[in-house]
Amino acid sequence: MTDKPPAGWYPDSEGTMRWWDGNGWTETLQSSHIATATMPVPPAEQPHNFRAEAAARKAYAKANRPWYKKKRWIGAIIILVIIVLVSLSSGGDGGDDPKKVDSSGNAVDTKGDKTGTKSNPVAIGETIELQGTRYTVKSAKTAPTVGGEFFEEKAGGVYVIVELTIENTKDETKTFLDEAAKLVGGNGKKYSTDSDGTIAAISDDGETLIFEDMQPDVPKTGVLVFDVPKAAVAGGVLQVSDLFGRGEAYINLALK
């Protein structure tokens, strides 16, 4: 007796998958919806792309560079260095430094002693020149009050009244504001002009310098009024700024 194949799906004579029950063919055919087990087909192995790998490594290294090695920062640093060098070169010739001049406007030889600086201020009556402005303090005095008979203002501390001449040496009009002048007290603190005292000085037929259009080569003289503590008067100096640049100059007010 011949052994029959075990039950299972087998192709019949027409090539159709039919169920064999172990003894004979049945009428059951394998439908298309019956899943058949398949093994995943591995993708074909791709050749190694050395160029792409090198590009990826380069991009990674670039992205992880320190900030100071990146081009945009290097460019910014170069520009900043250029600006600093230009500033130093423009100021290296003493263009911002004050210089003492005589009545004719000629520079006075001070033998490099930093005349007009905070450590060596000029005296009352001496003219100091910055880049485009000349300053001369005519007088400086103290008073408890400022004003005339009908309008008098009393100081909180003591008024320092500075008579000042300003001259614009450039070729264009420039406005002088009283903020360009500060009184540096003997205590080292800076004081701006006092508005009440200034208004009182105007009522006293005084010419103030709180806001003046300075025409080229036309000097103007007026007063600046400061209200400072009595203890700050002695050793006080006037700090003035150039109308056209960064320079500053200092004038000893000889107050006691």
C-alpha positions in Angstrom: 0.0 0.0 0.0 1.4 3.4 -1.0 1.7 6.2 1.7 -0.4 9.2 1.0 0.9 12.7 1.5 -0.3 14.5 4.7 -3.2 16.9 4.6 -2.3 20.4 3.2 -2.5 22.8 0.3 -1.1 21.3 -2.9 -1.3 22.3 -6.5 -3.6 20.1 -8.4 -3.3 19.1 -12.1 -4.4 22.6 -13.2 -1.9 24.3 -11.0 -4.6 25.5 -8.5 -3.9 25.3 -4.8 -6.4 22.8 -3.5 -6.9 21.3 -0.1 -5.7 17.6 0.2 -7.4 16.0 3.2 -4.8 13.2 3.4 -7.0 10.8 1.5 -8.1 12.7 -1.5 -8.8 16.1 -3.1 -11.6 18.3 -1.7 -13.6 21.0 -3.4 -11.9 23.7 -1.3 -9.6 26.0 -3.2 -7.1 28.4 -1.8 -8.7 31.8 -1.9 -6.7 34.9 -2.8 -7.5 36.5 0.7 -5.6 33.7 2.5 -2.3 35.2 3.6 0.8 33.4 2.7 3.9 33.7 4.8 6.7 35.5 3.1 10.1 36.3 4.2 11.1 40.0 3.9 13.5 40.6 1.1 16.5 42.5 2.2 17.4 45.6 0.2 20.3 45.4 -2.1 23.5 46.5 -0.4 24.4 50.0 -1.5 28.0 50.8 -2.3 29.7 52.9 0.4 29.6 56.7 -0.4 32.8 58.1 1.0 32.1 61.6 -0.5 28.8 61.9 1.3 30.3 60.7 4.5 33.1 63.3 4.3 30.6 66.1 3.6 28.5 65.0 6.6 31.6 65.1 8.8 32.5 68.5 7.6 29.0 69.9 8.2 29.0 68.5 11.7 32.4 69.9 12.5 31.3 73.3 11.1 28.1 73.4 13.2 30.0 72.5 16.4 32.9 75.0 16.0 33.4 77.5 18.9 31.5 80.8 18.3 34.8 82.7 17.9 35.8 80.6 14.9 32.7 81.1 12.9 32.9 83.5 10.0 30.1 85.8 11.0 31.8 86.4 14.4 35.2 86.7 12.9 33.9 89.4 10.5 32.2 91.3 13.3 35.4 91.2 15.4 37.5 92.5 12.5 35.0 95.4 12.0 35.1 96.2 15.7 38.9 96.2 15.7 39.0 98.5 12.7 36.6 101.0 14.5 38.8 100.9 17.6 42.0 101.5 15.6 40.4 104.4 13.7 39.2 105.9 16.9 42.6 105.6 18.5 44.4 107.0 15.4 42.0 110.0 15.2 42.6 110.7 18.9 46.2 109.9 19.0 47.3 113.3 17.7 45.7 115.0 20.7 42.7 116.3 18.8 40.5 115.9 21.8 43.0 117.4 24.2 42.4 121.0 25.4 45.0 123.6 24.6 45.7 127.0 26.0 45.6 130.0 23.6 46.4 133.7 23.9 44.2 136.6 23.1 45.1 136.3 19.4 44.0 132.6 19.3 47.6 131.3 19.1 48.4 128.2 21.0 50.5 128.8 24.1 53.4 126.4 24.7 52.6 124.5 27.9 55.4 122.1 27.5 53.1 119.1 27.5 51.9 119.6 31.1 48.3 118.6 30.2 47.0 122.2 30.7 43.2 122.4 30.9 42.7 118.8 32.1 41.1 117.9 35.4 44.5 117.5 37.1 45.7 120.9 35.7 42.9 123.3 35.1 43.5 126.7 33.6 42.9 129.8 35.7 40.2 132.5 35.5 41.0 134.9 32.6 42.9 132.2 30.6 41.4 130.8 27.4 41.2 127.1 26.7 40.4 125.7 23.3 39.0 122.3 22.4 38.3 121.0 18.8 36.0 123.8 17.9 35.2 125.9 21.0 37.0 128.4 23.2 36.1 129.0 26.8 37.2 131.9 29.0 35.9 132.3 32.6 35.8 136.1 33.3 34.8 135.8 36.9 33.3 133.5 39.5 31.6 134.4 42.8 29.2 133.1 45.4 26.0 134.6 46.7 23.1 133.5 48.9 20.6 134.9 46.5 20.2 135.9 42.9 17.8 138.4 41.3 16.7 142.0 41.5 14.3 143.9 43.6 11.1 142.3 42.2 12.3 138.8 41.6 14.8 137.2 44.0 15.7 133.6 44.4 17.4 132.1 47.4 19.9 129.2 47.1 19.3 125.9 48.8 23.0 125.9 49.5 24.9 128.7 47.9 24.9 130.1 44.4 28.0 130.0 42.3 27.7 132.5 39.5 30.2 132.0 36.7 30.7 134.7 34.0 31.8 132.8 30.9 32.8 133.7 27.3 32.2 131.2 24.6 33.5 131.3 21.0 32.7 129.0 18.1 35.9 128.6 16.0 34.3 126.3 13.3 32.6 127.4 10.1 29.0 126.4 11.0 26.6 127.5 13.7 26.3 125.3 16.7 23.9 125.5 19.7 25.3 125.8 23.2 23.2 124.2 25.9 23.9 124.8 29.6 24.3 121.0 30.0 27.7 121.4 28.2 28.9 123.0 31.4 29.1 121.4 34.8 30.4 122.6 38.1 32.6 119.9 39.7 32.6 120.7 43.4 35.5 120.2 45.8 33.7 117.1 47.0 34.1 115.6 43.5 30.4 115.7 42.6 29.0 117.3 39.5 26.3 120.0 39.5 24.2 121.2 36.6 23.0 124.8 36.3 20.1 125.8 38.5 16.9 126.8 36.6 15.5 129.0 39.3 18.7 130.8 39.8 19.1 131.3 36.1 15.7 132.8 35.7 16.4 135.1 38.6 19.7 136.1 36.9 17.7 137.1 33.7 15.4 139.2 35.8 18.4 141.0 37.2 19.3 142.2 33.7 21.9 139.4 33.4 22.7 137.6 30.2 22.6 133.8 30.6 24.0 131.1 28.5 21.4 128.4 29.0 20.5 128.2 25.3 22.6 130.1 22.7 23.1 129.8 18.9 26.9 130.2 18.6 27.7 131.8 15.2 31.3 131.2 13.9 33.8 133.6 15.3 31.2 135.6 17.3 32.0 135.3 21.1 29.2 135.5 23.6 29.5 136.3 27.3 26.9 135.4 29.9 26.4 133.8 33.3 25.8 130.2 34.5 24.3 129.8 37.9 24.8 126.7 40.1 23.2 125.9 43.4 25.7 123.8 45.4 26.3 122.8 49.0 28.6 125.2 50.8 31.1 122.5 51.6 31.5 121.8 47.8 32.4 125.4 46.9 36.1 125.3 47.8 38.2 123.8 45.1 35.3 123.9 42.6 36.2 123.8 38.9 34.1 124.3 35.7 33.9 121.4 33.3 33.1 122.4 29.7 32.5 120.3 26.7 33.4 120.9 23.0 30.4 121.8 20.8 31.7 119.6 18.0 33.5 116.7 19.5 34.3 114.6 22.6 36.8 116.9 24.3 36.5 118.4 27.8 38.3 121.1 29.5 38.5 122.3 33.2 38.8 125.8 34.5 39.7 126.6 38.2 37.1 128.9 39.7 39.4 129.9 42.6 36.6 129.7 45.1 37.1 129.4 48.9 
